[in-house]
Amino acid sequence: MKRFKGIAFGGIRQKVFNLVIVTILLTVAVFIAVIVYQYGQLSGLVKKTNESQKQSITAISEEMMAGILETNVTQSTQMEAYIAADVFGDAERVVKIVADYTGKLFSDPDSYPVREVYLPDKAMDGKISVQLLTEEGIDLTDPDVKSKLGLIGNLSDLMTAVYADSNVDSCYCALPEGVMLLVDNHSGTKFDKDGNLVPIPVRERLWYTGAVESGKLGYTDVTTDIFTGEVSIMCSLPVYCDGELVAVIGADLFLNDVSETVYNMAQRGSFICIVNQNGHVIFSPRKEGIFRVVHESELENNPESVQRDLRETDNKELSQFVRDSLAENTELRLVEADGQQYYMAGAPIRHIGWAVLSLVPKSYADQPSVFMVARFNEIQNDAVNDFSSGMKSARLTFFVLIGIVAAIVITAAVFVSTRIVKPLAAITKRVQSLGGDNLQFKMEDEYRTGDEIQVLAESFAMLSGKTLEYIDQVKKVTAEKERIGAELSLATRIQADMLPNVYPAFPERNEFDIYASMDPAKEVGGDFYDYFLVDRDHLCVFIADVSGKGVPAALFMMASKIILANYAKMGKSPAQILHDTNNAICANNREEMFVTVWLGILEISTGKLLAANAGHEYPVIKRPEGGFEILKDKHGLVIGGMDNANYKEYEIQMEPGSKLFLYTDGVPEATLEEKELFGMDRMLDALNELPDASPKETLDNVRRVVDSFVRDSEQFDDLTMMCIEYKGKNS
């Protein structure tokens, strides 16, 4: 033992001192190693937990969206199928009633009188009438033909009664001799433009051949009605007597409402389509892909064209889904088709054996999940940054304290190490238990250590709280989105009901004919039109285009329409109507919106049309024996532009056979994706394709040409048209 200035070195004191120093150093080293190990474990656990929470968020979001789609899509699909089944059931009932009575006629022909039947009469157009139609070259004086016609003439009263009491558009009885007895209310369509009766190839029609081949009640594919050109389907049933075919009974159903419903329901990639009993798509808004419609007329004109049977495709899941939908209501399924995944639901249509299919892109349903995961990543990054900052500060504090701890006894070091390790273990255990519906991490007294452990616990608590808040926020946003969608759908129907949409508009007046249409670019639009009789000899018509689109334009449109109509019904002149309407709108127009208007009042007895134009498109006029041409009239200031604006009137003399075509800028400005406009020249060419067509046919043809031009390009503006044909007082 050595001494230096009274201090002993070596011996027991030295050993104790050395032992304490070594113990402290070893303790510090072990403590540091434990901290490093726990930090590594905790970092790995945090990463694993974050991935687990991401998966949980995605699963919850997808499950929630799937539940919403399961409820809404399946119920909507089943409702559409129920409505369609009711329509087809009516046609089936009519056919069976007439077929039953026909069988009785041919079973005992001597018990029934001879009833005369007549060829179609143009004068009966618009009225229910019984008509005799024949194939070309049929001799109606042939005794056998004449005898059978006299027998089925007894069906006249029954067919008239069931036609009037049902939703069918015609019913008929066809004989193997090439003649048929038909009941409808459009006898005028049986004549060509020269007034000659058109022969009908009765035994070549698909409803006739299909019934003869099957020997039972059946339906044709969707086709075009030979008389009216309307999209239709035929239900037919053969009638046998003593094993011999004596007649085929049929009924037509026009499917314009079904087609319109299918097209109107397509939005954001979602759509519905209808397949028939052969697995053929017969109604669909799609122009390309596996759900495209291949019409029967296309197959007749192009035998090489193939109509796909969706029950038998290389896509086994899709084929099974279609087969199941034709048999029963299906649950929501995730099926891949045309290169993307869809949530699909189906429901069969009773009576006819068709099915309604609803398809919603999975990408659309996954949007809330993608948005929520992105938001979670932001929250996670913020928490990691806070944690890293806290750990840097804690490490600095820790190493400073190490120098102080070196002077403290081993028990203090053990106490400190125990105090650090214990809450870390508790946090680890709690974090590992998180998952599923249990995502909340709460702060407890055990974690409140005042150092980086507490920072870590607070970071977990903050991340957990924000995650739960965000899940609740997504649920609320989804519910609000559904509410807004429902209200916009209702607004669309209300706006459509505000405009005249029942045709013929004035069935009791034959001096003129009028037809109009409006297709908004969004759920609701700013275009509008109206027509009404101011008195027995004056017809007021106007068409207008409000600045802007969407809900604001729709509200401004309703106010403008009501004001225009009210002033017009007071018997004012066109210029005075526009002047008063402009002042009324300018009086309270804080949003500085405006509307272009063309307004005219037709004196029906003379054909004199007095008109005024408030900044609207030029009208298009067709004189008798001439073509459509632009009428460059005088323009006034737009309505809502400036108080007390004056408007000039001008007169158009409408001769019998004259037509007036009115439109908004959505027609000439319809645009291709290449930014090419439809233009006035194409519009005039479309009008002059059918110069003698009715107003409805004129508008349909213009819309067809516009659609063919723009193809799949998005509609950027409302598309509104009106056509008036003046026929004269003695029409």
GUTORLUM-536685 format. One record per residue: x, y, z of N, C-alpha, C in turn. Coordinates in steps of 0.1 Angstrom, whole numbers, plus 5000, padded with zeros to 4 digits. Atoms other than C-alpha are relative to their C-alpha. Layout:
<recs>
XYZXYZXYZ ...
</recs>
This chain:
<recs>
500949885000500050005000500950125000 499349885001501350344991499250125005 500749894995500450675006500650134993 499649885006500651014990499250115006 500749894993499851315012498849955008 501050054991497851105035498949924994 501050075007495850935008500649864996 499550135002496250555006499649954986 500250065013496550384972500349855001 499950145000496150014967499349945012 500650064989494949764992498549984997 501550025001491249704999499350124995 500649885005490350064993500150024985 499849995014491950054959499149904992 500850105006490249734951498550044999 501449965000486849864962499850124990 500249895009487450184943500049954985 499950065014488549984912498749924997 501250085002485549754917498850094997 501149915002483150044919500150064986 499849945013484750204888499749904989 500350115010484649874869498549984999 501550034999481049814881499350114993 500849885006479950164871500249994984 499750005014481750134837499249884993 500850115006480249784830498550035000 501449974999476849904842499650104989 500249905011477050204819500049944986 499950075013478149984790498849914997 501150085002475449734796498750084998 501249915001472850014800499950054986 500049955014473950164767499649904990 500350115009473849824750498549975000 501450034999470349764763499150114993 500749895006469150104752500149994984 499950015015470550054717499249894995 500750125004469049704715498550045000 501449974999465649834727499550104989 500349915010465750124703499949944986 500150075012466449894674498749924999 501250084999463649664685498750094998 501149915001461349964689499850054986 500149955014462150104654499449904991 500650115009461349764638498649995003 501450014996458149744658499250114995 500749885005457150094648499749984985 500250025015457650004611499049894998 501050115001455749684615498650045003 501349954995452949854634499450104989 500549915011452650124607499549934988 500550085011452349864580498749945004 501250074995449749684601498850105000 501149904999447750004606499650044986 500449975014447950084568499149894995 500850115005446549744561498650005006 501349994993443849784587499150114994 500749895006442850124573499449974986 500450045013442749994538498849905000 501150114999440649684548498750065005 501249944994438249894569499350094989 500649925010437750144540499449924989 500650085010437249874514498849935005 501250074995434849684536498850105001 501149904999432850004543499550034986 500449975013432750094506499249884994 500650125005431849734497498649995006 501450014993428949744523499150104994 500949905006427650074508499649954986 500350045013427849934473499149885000 500950124999426249604484498650045002 501449954997423249794497499450074988 500649915010422850054470499949944987 500050055013423849874439499149884998 500950125002422049544445498550045001 501449954999418849724456499650074987 500349935012418949954426499949904988 500150105011419649654402498749925001 501250084999416749454416498750094997 501249915003414349754414499950024985 500149985014415249814377499549874993 500550125005414649444370498649985002 501450014997411349454387499150094991 500849915009410149754367500049954986 500050065014411249594334499149884999 500850125001409549264343498550034999 501449965001406249444348499650044986 500349965014406449594313499849874991 500050125009407249254296498849915004 501250084996404549074317498850044993 501249955007401949304301499949954986 500050055014403049204266499749855000 500250145000403048834275498549975003 501550024997399448864289499250034988 500749965012398249034257500149884990 499850105010399748764235499249875004 500750124995398348474256498550014998 501449985001394848624256499549984986 500350005015394748674218500249864995 499750135005396348334212498949905004 501150094995393748154234498750014992 501249985008390848304215500249964986 499750055014392548234181499849854999 500250145000392747874191498649954999 501450035000389047864198499450024986 500649975013388248024164500349894990 499750105010390147764144499649865004 500550134995388947474166498649984996 501450025004385347544157499650124991 500249885009385247794127498650024996 501449985004381647724119499150075010 500849944989380447864152500250155000 499849865000381648214143499650074987 500449945012380348464118501350054992 499049945009382448614089500150155003 499849854997383948954099500950064990 499249945010385149184073501250085006 498849934996388749324077500450094989 499749895010390149634059501450035001 498649955001393449764047500150135008 499849884992395050054067499450134993 500649875004393350404064500850115006 499249894995395550714066499250095010 500849914992392650904081499949955015 500150064986392750674112501450025007 498749994993396450774120499850085013 500249944987396550864157498949945008 501150074993393550644165500249855000 499950144999393250284175499249944988 500850065011392250084144500649864997 499750135004392249724131500450014985 499549985014394349694098500449864995 499650125007394949414073501350034992 498849995007398549384061500449874993 499750125008399849144034501450014995 498750015007403049024018499750044985 500249965014403649133982499649884992 500550105009401748933956498949915006 501150094994399048783980498750044993 501349985007395648733963499049995011 501050004990393048843988498749954996 501350065005390248703966500149855001 499950144999391648353971499049955011 501050054991388848153988500549965014 499550044988391048004014500550115009 499549884993392748334023498850085005 501249924996389348514023499349945011 500750074990387848254045500650015014 499349994988390548264071500050155005 500149864996390548644071498650035006 501349984995386848644077499949945014 500050074987387448404107500750085010 499249934990390248604124499450145001 500649874998388148914118499350015014 500750004987386348804150500950045012 499149964990389548894169500050165002 499949865000389049264161499750075013 500449934987387149364193500949965011 499150054989389349154216501450074999 498749945002392649284201499950155003 500249864997391349644203499950035015 500249984986390349604239501349985008 498750034993393649444251501150104997 499149905004395649694231499850135008 500349874992393849994248500349985015 499950024986394249834282501449965005 498750054997397949754281501150104995 498949925004401449904275500649964987 499450045013402049734242499850104989 500149905010402649944211499349944987 500850065011400849694187499849865004 500250154999399349344187499549954987 500450055013398749124157499949855000 500250155003397748784143500449984986 499550025014399648654113499749854996 500450135006398548364091501149944992 498950065008400848114073499850044985 500249965014399248244041500750134996 499349875003401248574044499250125002 500949884996398548804058500050015015 500049984986398248954092498950115004 500949904994395649144113500750075011 499249934990397249424133499150125006 500749894993395949674159501150105005 499149904994397850004166499350144998 500549865001397350384166500850084990 499249925009399750474138499949944986 500250065013398150354106500750074988 499349925011399850634086501349954997 498750055003403150454089500149884990 500150125009401950174066500150044986 499949955014402350394035501350074998 498849945003405350514017499850154997 500149865002406050884008499150044989 500949975012403950853976498649965003 501350044996400950723996499649864996 500350145003401250363985500149915012 499950094989400550084009501349914999 498750085000403849904018499749865003 500150144997403849524016500949965011 499250054989405149344047500449864998 499650145001407249024045499749935013 500550054987405148864073500849885004 499450134996406648514072501550005001 498649994998410248644071500450085012 499749924988409948864102500549905011 499450084990412048734131499149955011 500950044990409148724155499249884995 500750115006407348494131500849874999 499150125001410248264123500449945013 499650054987411348244159498949925007 501150074994407848144171499849864993 500250135007407547874144501149905003 498950094997411047734151499949955014 500050044986410647724189498749935004 501350064997406947624190499450055013 500549954987406447834222500150155000 499949854998406148184235501550045001 498649955000409348384230500150144996 499749865003410948724225501150014989 498949985009413148854197501050085007 499049904995416349044203499550144997 500449865002416149414204500350034985 499949975015415549544168499350134998 500649885004414049834149498649974995 501450025005410249854144499950044985 500149985015409549824106499250124996 500949895004406850084107500550145005 499749884993408050354132501550035001 498549994998411850294134500450015014 499750004985411550284172500849875004 499350124994413850054192498949925007 501150084995411549764201500449855002 499950154999411149394210498749944998 501250065004408549154198499849875009 500450124993406748884219499149934991 500850085010405248604198499749865006 500450134996403448274203499349934989 500750075010402448014177498749935005 501350064997398847874176499949884991 500150125008398347514165498549955002 501350065000395147334157500149864994 499850135004395246954154501449984995 498650025004399046974152500550084989 499649925011399047224124500050155004 499949864997400247584126498950084993 501149925007397247814120500350155001 499849854998398548154133501250025009 499049964990401348334151499550145006 500549884993400248594177501250085005 498949924996402548884185499650135006 500249874995402849214203501450075001 498849915000405449504201500150085012 499749914988407049684230501150104995 498949905003408950014222500850025013 499150004988411950034245500850135001 499349874999412850404243500350035014 499749974985412450444281501149925006 499050094995414550144288501450054996 498749965006417350264265500450135007 499749874994417150624279500549985015 499650024986417350494315501449945001 498750065000420450284307501150114997 499049905004422250584291500150105011 499949894989421250834319500749955012 499450044987422550614347501549984999 498550025001426050594333500750135005 499349884995428350824353501349955007 498750034993432050824365500449854998 499650135003432650494348499049895004 501150094996429650324364498949994990 501150015010426850194342499249875003 500750135000424149934339499849964985 500350065014423449704309499049895002 501050115000420849444300500449904990 499750115009421549104286498849914999 501250085002418948874271500349855003 499950144996418448504276501149924993 498950065008421148424250501450055004 498849944995423748624270500550114991 499649895008423748904244499750135007 500249874995424149264255499050074991 501049945009421049444242499850155004 500149864997421149774261501350035008 498749964993424449944272500450144995 499449875005425950294271501449994994 498650025005429350144261500049994985 499850005015430450194225501149904996 498950105003433449954228500149905011 499750104990434549644247498949895000 500850124999432749334258498550035002 501349964997429649524269499350094989 500649925011429049694235498849924995 501250065006425649634220500249974985 500050045014425549444187498549984996 501450015003422049514172499749894990 500450115010420149244153500150054986 500049955014419949474123501550004995 498650005004423749494123500449864996 499750145004423949114122499449964987 500750035013421449104093500850064989 499349935010423449354073501549964998 498650045000426849214082500149865006 500050144994426748824086501349975007 498750034993430448824096500150065014 499949944986429749034127499549895010 500350104989429648824159499450065012 500649954987427348884188500449905011 499450084990429048764219499049955010 500750054989427448534244500850015013 499349984988428548654278500049885009 500050124992427648324293501249904997 498950095005430448154273501250084995 498849925004433648364273501249945006 498850044993437248304282500150055014 500049954987436548504313499049925008 500950094992435148234336499250075010 500749934990434248464364498950084995 501049925007432348694341498849914995 501050095006430548414324499149945011 500850054989429448254357499150115006 500849894994428248594370498850024991 501249975009426048644339499049885001 500950124998424648284342499250015013 500749994987423848344379499050114999 500949895001422248684371498849974992 501250045008419948534345499149915008 500750094993418848284371499450055013 500549954987418548474404500750135003 499449884995419448794423501449965005 498650044996423248794428500550105010 499349914991425348944456501050084993 499049925006427949204449501349924998 498750085003431049044432501050094994 498949935006434449174422500549914988 499750085012435049064385500850094991 499249925009437649174360499449984986 500650005014436349274325500650124993 499549895008437749484297501250075006 498849954994441049524315500050075013 500149944987439749654348499049935008 500850074991438049534379498750085003 501349944998434349604385499349935012 501050064991431949554415498849984991 501150035008429049384398498949945008 501250064995425449294408499049984989 501050035011422749134387498749965006 501350044997419049064388499249954988 500750055012416848854364498750084998 501349935003413849014347499049894997 501050105002410848794351499350004987 500850025013408748664321501049984988 499250005013411448744295501349935001 498850074999414448574309501350084998 498949915001416748874306500650035014 499449964987418949024334500550144999 499449864998419949374346501449985007 498650014994423749404353500450155004 499449874995425149704374501549985002 498650014999428849764372500650135005 499349884993430950004394501549975000 498550035000434750034387500650005014 499350024987436849914417500850135003 499149884998439150214411499250125006 500849904994436250444419499749975015 500350044986435350254451501250015009 498750004992439050244462500550145003 499549874998439450624461500150045015 499949964986438550684498501249935007 498950084994441050404508501450064996 498849945004443850554487500350145007 499949874993443150904501500449995014 499750024985443150774537501449955002 498650054998446450584533501050114998 499149895003448050894518500050105012 500149914989446851104547500749935012 499450074990448050834571501550014999 498649985002451550854556500550145004 499649874996451551224562500150015015 500050004986450651174598501249925006 498850094995453250894602501350084999 498849935002455951114587500250115011 499949904990455151394611500349945014 499750074987455151154641501549955000 498650055000458551004630500950125001 499149884999460051354626500050055015 500049964986458851444661500849915009 499350114992460151114675501550024998 498649995003463551164658500650125007 499649884993463851514671500149985015 500050024986462951404706501249905004 498950094997465451114704501450075000 498749935001468351344694500250085013 499949924988467551574723500249915013 499850104989467251274747501449945001 498750065000470551124736501050105005 499149904995472351454743499950015015 500349994986470751474777500649875007 499550134994471651104784501550005002 498650004999475351144777500550105010 499649904989475551454799499849945014 500350064987473951254827500949895003 499150124997476350964823501250045009 498949964992479151174838499650025015 500549984986476951254868499749865006 500350134995475750894871501249925004 498750084996479450774873500350025015 499749984986479650924908498949945010 501150064992476450744919500249855002 499850144997476350404934499349914990 500550105010475550084914498549995002 501550014998472050074930499350114993 500749895007471250414915500049974985 499950045014472450284881499049904996 501050105002470349974885498650065000 501349944999467350184895499650074988 500249925012467750414865499749914988 500250095011468150124841498649935000 501450074999465049944855498950104997 501149905003463050274853499950024985 500149985015463950304816499449884993 500350125007463549944805498549965002 501450044996460149884823499050074991 501049945009458150144804500149974985 499850055014459750044771499349874997 500650135002458549694776498550015000 501549985000455049814785499550064987 500449945013454950034754500049894989 499950115011456149734732498849915001 501150104998453549504747498650064995 501249935004450749764741499950024985 500049985015451849834705499749874993 500250135006451949464697498549965000 501450044999448349434708499150084991 500849925009447149704683499749924987 500450065013445249584652498549984999 501450025002441849524637499250135004 500849894995439249744654500650075012 499349944988441649814684501250074995 498949915005443750104670500350115009 499849884991443650344700501149975010 498950014990446950394720499850115009 500249894990446250584752501250025009 498949974990448750754775499649955014 500350054986449050594809501250055009 499049954991451050694840501349934999 498850095001453450414834501050064989 499249955011454650594802500550145003 499749864997455050944818501450005007 498650014994458850914824500750144999 499449875002459651274813501250004991 498950015009462151154787499549954986 500450045013462251014752498949895000 501150115000460050714763498650075000 501349935000457250964771499850064986 500149955013457951134737499549904990 500550115008457550804720498649965002 501450044996454350714739499150114995 500849895005452951064731499850004985 500050015015453851014694499049894996 501050105003451950684694498650045003 501349964996449050834712499450104989 500549905010448851124687499749934987 500250075012449250894657498749925000 501250084999446550664670498750095000 501149915000444150954677499650064987 500249945013444651114643499549894990 500550115009444050774626498649985002 501450024997440750724644499250124995 500849885004439651084637499950004984 500050005014440551034600499049904995 501050105004438550714597498650055002 501349944998435550894612499750114990 500249895010436051184588499749944987 500350075013436150944558498649955000 501450055000432850794569499050124998 500949885002431251144572500150054986 499949955014432651254538499349914990 500750105009431250934522498550025000 501449984999427850994536499550134994 500349875005427851364526500049994984 499950015014428951264491498749934994 501250075004425951024488498850095000 501249914999423551294500500050104988 499949915010424851544475499649944986 500350075012424651294447498549984998 501550025000420951214456499350144997 500749875002420051594457500250044985 499849965014421751654423499149924990 500950085008419751364408498650055000 501349944998416551514422499950134992 500049875007417551854408499949984985 500050035015418051704373498549964996 501350035003414551554374499050125001 500949884998412951874387500250104988 499849915011414652084359499449944987 500650065012413551834332498550025001 501449984999409951864346499650144997 500349865002410152244343499850034985 500149975015410452224305498949914994 501050085007407652104282500649874995 499450135005408251734275499049904996 501150095004404951584265499750034985 500349995014404451524228499049904995 500049875006402551594207499650115010 500249904990402451924225498650065000 501349955001399152044212499249914990 500650095009397351744198498750044994 501249955006394151934192500250114989 499749905010395952184169500849944988 499350065011396852074134500750114991 499449905008398052414121501550005001 498649994998401552364134500449875008 499450104992403852104149501350055007 498949954993406552164175500749895008 499350104992409251954192501350075005 498849944994412152054216500749895009 499250094991414951884236501150085007 498949934993417551984262500849895007 499150094994420551774272501150085008 499049924992422551934301501449935000 498650055000426351904301500349945014 499850054987426251844339498749955005 501250064995423651714363498850104997 501049905003421652044358500750104991 499549925010422052294330499450145001 500449865001421552664321499150034988 500849985011419752624288498549975004 501450034999415952634286499250054988 500949965010413052674263498549995005 501450024996409252704265499150044987 501049965010406152734242498749985006 501450004995402552804250499150094992 500949915007399452954235499650125009 500449884993398953314246498550014999 501450015002395453284231499849904989 500350115010393753064205500750024987 499449975013395553244176501450045001 498649954998398953324191500849905008 499150104993401753074200501350085003 498849944996404653204220501149895002 498950104999408053024217501250085004 498749934997411453114232501049895004 498950094996414852944237501150095005 499049924993417653074260501249925005 498750074995421153004272500650095011 499549924989422253124307501649985000 498550004998425953214313500449905011 499550094990427852944332499349874999 500550145000426952584340499749965015 500350054987425752374369498950065008 501149954991423552464399499750154999 500449865001423952844397499350044987 500749985013423052844360498649955000 501450065000420052614367499150095008 500849914992418752854394499650124993 500249885008419153154372499149974988 500950045011417452964344498649995004 501450014996414352884364499450145002 500649864998413953254375499850074986 500149945013414553374339498849954992 501150075008412053124324498650055006 501349964994409253224349499750144996 500249865003409753594343499650024985 500349995014409753554305498649964997 501350065003406653334305498950095006 501049914994404753574329499750124991 500249885008405353884307499449964986 500650045013404553684275498549985001 501550034998401153574289499250125002 500849884999400253934295499650064986 500449965013399953974257500950114995 499049895004403054204253500749954987 499350035012405054224221501449945004 498750064997408454034218501050105006 499049914996410554344222499750055014 500449954987408554464252500249895011 499850124991408754114268501550005004 498650004997412554124265500450125009 499749884992412754484278499649995014 500550014986410654414309500749895007 499250114994412454084316501450055004 498649954997415854254314500050095012 500149914989414754524338499849935013 500350074988413354274363501349925005 498850084996416654064362501150095005 498949914996418954364364499750065013 500449944987417054494395500749935011 499450084989418654214416500949894995 499150095006421554064398501550025005 498749974994424554084422501149914994 499050095005426253784406500450044985 499849965014426153964372499949894990 500350105010424853664353499150064989 500949955011423153704320499549884992 500650115008421053504295499750054986 500349965014420753514257498649944997 501450045002417153484245499650034985 500749975013415353444211498649975003 501550024996411553494215499250044988 500949975011408853484188498649975004 501450034999405053504187499449984987 500650045013403353324158498550025000 501549995002399953434146499649894991 500250135006398653094138499150014987 501049995011395853204114500750054987 499349945011398253404091501449954997 498650045002401653254097501050115003 499149894998403053594106500749985014 499350034988405853544132500850135003 499449884995406953854152501149965010 499050064991410353794169501050115004 499049914995413153964189501149915005 498850084996416753854197500850075010 499149944990418653924229501349935001 498750055000422153824219500149854998 500050145002421153464210500549964986 499650055013422253244181499050034989 500949985011420853314146499049884998 501050115003417653114139500349944986 499950075013417552874109498649984994 501450005006414552904085500149914987 500150085012413352664058498750044994 501249965007410952794032499449884992 500650115008408552564013500849984987 499250045012410352373985501450055001 498649964999413652503998500749935011 499250074990416452404022500150095012 499749924988417452524057501150104997 498949905001419452844058499950105012 499949914989420653094084499350134998 500749875001418453394091500850095010 499249914992420853674103499150115005 500949904994418453874125500750105008 499549894992418954184145500249965015 499750044986420654114179499950125009 500049904990419954314210501049965011 499150034989421954324243499449885008 500450114992421854004265499250045011 500849974988419253994293500949995012 499249994988420854104325501350084998 498849935003423554304308500050155004 500149864996422254664314498650045001 501349964998419154834326499550084987 500749925010416554974301500649984986 499550035013418154804271498849994990 501150015010415954834239500249894991 500050125009415154544216499250034988 500849985012414054554180499349874995 500850115005411454334165500149994985 500050025014411354184131498949894997 501150095004408753984111500549894990 499850115010408953644094498749954996 501350055005406153524072500249854998 499950145001405753154077498949954991 500950065009404152984047499749865004 500250154997402552634050501249924994 498950085004405452394049501350065005 498849944994407952644065500349945013 499550054987410052534094501050105006 499149924993412052724120500849925010 499150084991415052564138500750105009 499449924989416252724171500949915008 499050084993419252614191500950085009 499049924992421852714217501449974995 498650025006425652734211500649875003 499550134997426052384225500049914987 500150085012425152254190501250034991 498949985009427652434167501449995007 498750014992430352434195500349875006 499750134996430152064201501549974995 498650005003433851974202500649865001 499250124999436151684194501150015010 498849994992439051594216501150074994 498949935007441251744189499650155000 500449864999439452084197499450054987 500749965012437652084164498550025003 501449974997434152244165499149944989 501050055009431052094149499650104989 500249895009430252434133498750014994 501349975006427352594115499849924987 500150075013428152424081499549865002 500450144997427852074096498550005005 501450004995424652174114499050024988 500949985012423052304081500049874992 500050135008424151984063499149905007 500850104993422551774090498550034999 501449965001419251974088499549974986 500450025014419251944050500149864995 500050155003419751564051498549964999 501450045000416051534059499150135000 500749874999414451864049498549995002 501550014998410851724049499649925012 500350084988411151534082499250085010 500749934989408951614112500950075009 499149934991410351844139500749905009 499350094992411051544161501149934993 499050075008412851354133501250094997 499049905003414751674125501050015011 499249984988416051714161500849875002 499350134998416851334163501249994991 499050015010418851354131501250095003 498949904996420851664142500849945012 499350064988421651494176500849884996 499350125004422651174158501350054993 498949955007425051374135501150065010 499149944990426551564165500749895008 499450114992427051244185501149924991 499050075009428751084154501350084999 498849915002431051384151500950005013 499249994988432151414188500449875005 499750144995432151034194500050005015 500050024986433350974229500550125008 499549884993434451334237499050045010 500949954989433051484269499150124995 500849895004430051714264500350125009 499549884992431252064276498850105002 501049904999428052264271498649934998 501450055002424252214273499650004985 500450015014422752104240498550014999 501449985000419252244234499650044986 500549975014417152254201498550005001 501550005002413652334190499750024985 500449985014411952304157498450024999 501449985002408552444146499749994985 500550015014406752344114498650074999 501349935002403952574102499349934988 500850085010401252374083498950084994 501149925005398652644078498749985007 501350014993395152704090499249884995 500950115006393552444067500849874999 499250125000396152174074499149885003 
</recs>
